[in-house]
Amino acid sequence: MKPRETTWFWRPPGARPVRRNIGLEAAIGGLAFLWILFVFPSVVLAQDKVAFYFAAHEDDWQLFMNPNAYHDVQAESSKVVFVYLTAGDAGAGLGNAGRSQPYYLARENGAKLSVKFMADARNTPVIAVDSVAAISGHAIKRWVYRDTISYFLRLPDGNPEGTGYPTTGQQSLKRLHDNAISEMTAIDGSTTYRGWADLRDTLGGLIARERGQATSVWVNLPDTNIKKNIGDHADHQNMAQCVLESVAGLAEINKAFYLDYVTADLPENMTASEREIEAGTFAALVVGLTALDHSSAWEPMHRSWLSRHYVRYEPAAGQTPPGNP
């Protein structure tokens, strides 16, 4: 019979050497793994829920889609994907808007800090991972922090009316959707979308990549009912339309639609705890802006959207909406 595999390791002078039974240790290790798998399945299993938050600008979900985003980030066995279609550059493109740092990078920095604020609740910070993803032939900035993933498409800001800015070639999501322009190029020149269908298919490819085998997929976006979502930004509405087209025909896609600017005129409907979450997340974004030498957004207009959270749900067949409509 083959002898048991053993090994000896050094002990301090005067102490007896200890013999280790490798086979026994392997067995114990295997049992420990199975115990972890049984008791803490979210530690070793893939996420069973993926929540996508689509934003035209880097401060949209913080103001209009919280505290839902916070609760998704905090949920076990859940992955949260933030997708920002425009650079939010307000016509500055790659410029600094009169400050020392590019405006679009300040906005991205604010978005990242707001995500870290949520993800680091009750945790110590970790190292983020920066990369460039190739999706449907397009290079897109990808930033990973814990169980969150952020995509920055960096398309030109289209201004509230959707007419674009002269400094970025009058490009906008609305004009692309209306076929007023045939293509749209990221402000950093990283890629060009050859028409509306190209952008739509890219968003569909992004969703397919990140949803994996998740049993629950939620898409969060601005409400496209303009009779309710009065006075919304053209970038918000055209982005939402593109997302809806990208998931059309896909099964098991749950949707959450949020009111945006109009909420400033609606009654406050958040609890004290929910307001703390939204205000704290937005404050983290403001710190990201000022850290890169740009003006604070902590002023009356933006604060008027805090404490208000209006959302309607369209769950997929056989699924139920969240418990906090």
C-alpha positions in Angstrom: 0.0 0.0 0.0 1.3 3.4 -0.9 2.3 5.4 2.2 0.5 8.6 3.0 2.0 11.7 1.5 3.6 13.7 4.2 5.9 16.7 4.5 8.0 18.2 7.2 8.5 21.9 7.9 11.1 23.7 10.0 10.4 24.5 13.6 12.4 26.8 16.0 15.5 25.1 17.7 14.4 22.8 20.5 10.9 22.3 19.2 9.8 19.0 17.7 9.2 19.0 13.9 5.6 18.6 13.0 4.5 16.2 10.3 1.7 17.4 7.9 -0.7 15.0 6.2 -1.2 16.6 2.8 -4.1 14.3 1.9 -6.0 15.0 5.1 -5.4 18.8 4.6 -6.8 18.6 1.1 -9.9 16.8 2.3 -10.4 19.3 5.0 -9.9 22.1 2.5 -12.5 20.6 0.2 -15.0 20.3 2.9 -14.4 23.9 4.0 -15.1 25.0 0.4 -18.3 23.1 0.3 -19.3 24.6 3.6 -18.7 28.2 2.2 -20.6 27.3 -0.9 -23.6 26.2 1.1 -23.5 29.0 3.7 -22.3 31.9 1.6 -23.2 31.1 -2.0 -22.8 34.7 -3.1 -19.0 34.5 -2.3 -18.3 31.9 -5.0 -21.3 31.9 -7.3 -21.9 34.2 -10.2 -24.3 37.1 -9.6 -28.0 36.0 -10.0 -29.1 39.6 -10.5 -27.7 42.3 -12.8 -29.0 45.8 -12.6 -28.2 48.2 -15.4 -28.4 52.0 -14.8 -28.4 54.0 -18.0 -27.5 57.6 -17.7 -27.1 60.3 -20.4 -24.9 62.3 -18.0 -22.7 61.5 -15.1 -25.0 62.8 -12.4 -28.4 61.4 -13.6 -28.8 58.2 -11.7 -27.5 59.8 -8.4 -30.3 62.4 -8.6 -33.2 60.5 -10.1 -32.6 56.7 -9.6 -31.5 56.5 -5.9 -31.9 54.9 -3.5 -32.6 52.0 -5.9 -29.0 52.1 -7.1 -27.7 52.0 -3.6 -29.8 49.0 -2.6 -28.7 47.1 -5.7 -25.0 47.8 -5.0 -25.5 46.6 -1.4 -27.4 43.4 -2.4 -25.5 40.2 -2.2 -25.0 38.2 -5.4 -25.8 41.3 -7.4 -23.8 43.1 -10.1 -24.6 46.7 -11.0 -23.6 48.2 -14.3 -23.6 52.0 -14.8 -23.6 53.1 -18.5 -23.0 56.8 -19.3 -23.7 57.6 -22.9 -22.4 61.2 -23.2 -19.4 62.8 -21.7 -21.6 65.5 -20.1 -19.1 68.0 -21.5 -21.6 70.8 -22.1 -19.9 71.6 -25.3 -16.4 71.7 -23.9 -15.3 68.5 -25.6 -11.8 67.7 -24.4 -11.4 71.2 -23.1 -11.0 72.5 -19.5 -13.9 75.0 -19.6 -11.6 77.6 -18.1 -10.3 75.4 -15.3 -7.0 73.4 -14.9 -8.5 70.0 -15.8 -10.8 68.7 -18.6 -14.4 69.0 -17.6 -15.4 65.6 -18.8 -12.8 63.9 -16.6 -14.1 65.8 -13.6 -17.6 64.5 -14.3 -16.3 61.0 -14.7 -14.3 61.4 -11.4 -17.5 62.5 -9.7 -19.4 59.4 -11.0 -16.7 57.1 -9.8 -16.6 58.6 -6.3 -20.3 58.3 -6.0 -20.1 54.6 -6.9 -17.3 54.1 -4.4 -19.3 55.8 -1.7 -22.0 53.2 -2.1 -19.8 50.2 -2.7 -17.5 51.0 0.3 -20.3 51.2 2.8 -19.2 49.0 5.7 -16.1 48.0 3.7 -12.5 49.2 3.3 -11.5 50.6 -0.1 -10.1 48.3 -2.8 -8.2 49.0 -6.0 -10.3 49.8 -9.1 -9.5 48.3 -12.5 -9.4 50.5 -15.6 -9.6 49.0 -19.1 -11.0 49.5 -22.5 -13.7 47.1 -23.6 -14.3 46.1 -27.3 -18.0 45.8 -27.9 -19.5 45.5 -31.3 -16.3 46.8 -32.8 -16.2 49.9 -30.5 -13.6 50.8 -27.9 -15.4 51.8 -24.6 -13.8 52.9 -21.4 -14.6 50.4 -18.6 -14.0 50.9 -14.9 -14.6 48.1 -12.4 -15.0 48.6 -8.6 -16.1 45.6 -6.5 -19.3 44.3 -8.0 -19.9 47.4 -10.1 -18.9 48.1 -13.6 -19.0 51.6 -15.3 -18.9 52.2 -19.0 -18.2 55.7 -20.4 -19.1 56.1 -24.1 -18.0 59.7 -24.1 -20.3 60.9 -26.8 -20.8 64.7 -27.1 -23.3 66.3 -24.8 -26.3 67.3 -26.9 -27.6 70.2 -24.8 -31.2 70.2 -23.3 -32.9 70.8 -26.7 -30.8 68.2 -28.5 -29.3 70.5 -31.1 -25.7 69.9 -30.0 -22.9 72.4 -29.6 -20.9 74.1 -32.4 -17.7 73.2 -30.6 -18.5 69.5 -31.0 -19.9 69.6 -34.5 -23.6 69.9 -33.5 -23.6 66.2 -32.6 -26.3 64.9 -30.3 -28.2 61.7 -29.6 -31.4 63.4 -30.9 -29.9 64.4 -34.2 -28.5 60.9 -34.6 -31.9 59.4 -33.9 -33.6 61.8 -36.3 -31.0 61.0 -39.1 -30.0 64.7 -39.0 -26.4 63.3 -38.8 -25.1 60.0 -40.1 -22.6 59.3 -37.4 -21.5 60.3 -33.9 -17.9 60.3 -32.6 -16.7 60.1 -29.0 -15.1 63.4 -27.9 -11.8 61.6 -27.3 -11.9 60.1 -30.8 -11.9 56.5 -29.4 -14.7 55.4 -31.7 -17.4 56.5 -34.1 -21.0 55.1 -34.3 -22.2 54.8 -37.9 -25.8 55.7 -37.4 -28.5 55.0 -34.8 -28.6 51.3 -35.4 -24.9 51.0 -34.7 -25.3 52.7 -31.3 -28.4 50.6 -30.5 -26.7 47.3 -31.4 -23.7 48.3 -29.3 -25.9 48.9 -26.2 -27.4 45.5 -26.9 -24.0 43.9 -27.1 -23.0 45.6 -23.8 -26.1 44.2 -22.1 -25.5 40.7 -23.4 -21.9 40.8 -22.2 -22.7 41.9 -18.7 -25.9 40.0 -18.0 -24.2 36.6 -18.4 -26.4 33.9 -16.9 -28.2 36.1 -14.4 -31.8 35.0 -13.6 -32.9 38.6 -13.0 -32.0 41.5 -15.2 -33.2 45.1 -14.5 -32.8 48.0 -16.8 -33.2 51.4 -15.2 -33.7 54.5 -17.4 -35.6 57.8 -17.7 -39.4 57.5 -18.2 -40.2 57.9 -21.9 -43.7 59.1 -21.2 -43.1 62.8 -21.8 -46.6 63.7 -20.5 -45.4 62.7 -17.1 -41.6 63.3 -17.5 -42.2 66.9 -18.5 -39.3 69.1 -19.6 -36.8 66.3 -19.7 -33.4 66.6 -21.4 -33.2 65.5 -25.0 -30.2 63.4 -24.2 -32.2 61.5 -21.5 -35.1 60.8 -23.8 -33.1 59.7 -26.8 -30.8 57.5 -24.7 -33.8 55.8 -23.1 -35.3 55.2 -26.6 -32.0 53.6 -27.7 -31.9 51.4 -24.7 -35.5 50.2 -25.2 -34.8 49.4 -28.8 -31.7 47.5 -27.8 -33.7 45.2 -25.5 -36.8 44.8 -27.6 -37.6 41.2 -28.1 -35.4 40.0 -25.3 -37.0 37.9 -22.7 -36.8 38.3 -18.9 -35.9 42.0 -19.0 -37.4 44.1 -16.2 -37.7 47.8 -16.6 -37.8 50.7 -14.2 -38.7 54.2 -15.5 -37.9 57.3 -13.5 -39.1 60.9 -13.6 -36.3 63.4 -13.9 -36.4 67.2 -13.8 -40.1 67.4 -13.2 -39.6 65.9 -9.7 -38.5 69.3 -8.4 -42.1 70.4 -8.6 -43.5 67.2 -7.0 -44.0 66.5 -3.3 -41.1 65.1 -1.3 -41.7 61.3 -0.9 -38.5 59.9 0.6 -37.9 58.7 4.2 -35.1 60.3 6.2 -32.9 57.2 5.5 -33.5 57.4 1.7 -32.7 61.1 1.7 -29.5 60.4 3.5 -28.5 57.9 0.8 -29.3 60.1 -2.1 -27.8 63.3 -0.6 -24.6 61.4 0.4 -24.2 59.8 -3.0 -24.7 63.1 -4.7 -22.3 64.8 -2.3 -19.6 62.3 -3.2 -20.1 63.2 -6.8 -19.7 66.9 -6.0 -16.4 66.2 -4.2 -15.2 64.5 -7.4 -16.0 67.6 -9.4 -14.3 70.0 -7.1 -11.3 67.7 -6.7 -10.5 68.3 -10.4 -10.9 72.0 -10.1 -14.5 72.4 -11.3 -17.4 74.2 -9.7 -19.6 72.5 -7.1 -23.0 71.2 -8.2 -24.2 71.6 -4.6 -26.5 74.5 -5.3 -30.3 75.0 -5.2 -31.3 73.7 -8.6 -29.6 70.3 -8.1 -30.6 70.0 -4.4 -34.3 70.6 -5.5 -34.2 67.0 -6.9 -33.1 65.5 -3.6 -35.8 63.9 -1.4 -37.9 63.0 -4.5 -38.0 59.6 -6.1 -40.7 58.8 -8.7 -40.5 55.5 -10.5 -42.8 53.0 -12.2 -41.9 49.4 -12.9 -42.6 47.0 -15.8 -41.5 43.6 -14.6 -41.0 40.8 -17.1 -43.6 38.0 -17.2 -43.6 36.0 -14.0 -41.5 38.5 -12.0 -42.6 41.0 -9.4 -41.4 44.6 -9.0 -39.2 45.7 -6.0 -40.9 46.3 -2.7 -40.2 50.0 -2.7 -42.1 51.5 -5.7 
